[in-house]
């Protein structure tokens, strides 16, 4: 009986993984490009830093749209939803997206940027903007994250993970470390505000808005207005060749008067009648409707997709997993990204050192050539 009980307990706590992808084998049978015209092509490839292949953007200045289906529909009711994948901007991206969409059942051929989604998550880079997107689809609106944590922008493969919990909290991780966390209700505009300004509340006519006032005892000094803003330059001298018959009477140029202090104004003192900034009273918002299930997808989920724009192609996506188990996602990430990250970093450091050496040698060669040219000219 105890053995059976333990087995049932193990089944009860076991997580369920809804989708897992490492782009092995016939990946192009699992992933279907959108039929929209003019889209860029995804290919299977690896970077110069690793032989691990993933899904790579291959054409510059293109929109991309491709999706895959899960084996069955799923929901996150009363469970964690964990979405994780890797992104490598191997090309040194200048402007483009690197985010994943988690969606209800979607026709792959009709998949576009307008398709409904529950979550859009991942890095977005364009110029000085380098942030992580986490956008939720809620009641027909796509809600932007109020926070804008910085994403990674080097040429290494980075791991992006989001955990959405049934208690209404979330956590975003980058390379396995917590980057942001909080409450869904606080960090997205899911709901109307609980309270609003009372439209019938008006500011009293005698309300004093000025925090400071002129000091009635401060008087303008006698002769203050007689001080000129500029004076003749005492160091200036009339040029020796100045001809008053032709040039007129000589006048010294003017300079700012060090005694001039600008228009006079009385000193300011605290206003004893000041009541502080006025604000209308708050009342309950009749439009506010509580929703204790903000974490919950509105429809069952069954599609995963990339919908992107990239100016410079070459981003590689890989190691996608969607599960209700943080532990299962971590184990998957340790077995994939975890085994490649150190070697990849070493290769990047080696490549950067070689590039620096080549640049230094080229600079030295150019300097020597310039010196030789100068000597020849002499």
Secondary structure, DSSP 8 states (H G I E B T S, - for coil): -HHHHHHHHHHHH---EEEEE---SSHHHHEEE---TT---EEEE--TT-S--EEEE-SSSEEEEEEEEEEEEE--TTS-EEEEEEEEETT--SEEEEEEEEEES--GGG--TTS--SEEEEEEEETTEEEEEEEEEETTEEE--S---B---SSSEEEEEEEE-TTSEEEEEETTEEEEEEEHHHHS--S--SEEE-TT----TT----SEEE-TT----TTGGGS-SEEE-TT----TT--HHHH-S----EEE-TT---S----EEE-TT--------EEE-TT----TTTTS-SS-EEEEEEEEEESS--EEEEEEEEES-HHHHHHHHHHTHHHHHHHHHHHHHHHHHHHHHHHHHHHHHHHHHHHHHHHHH-
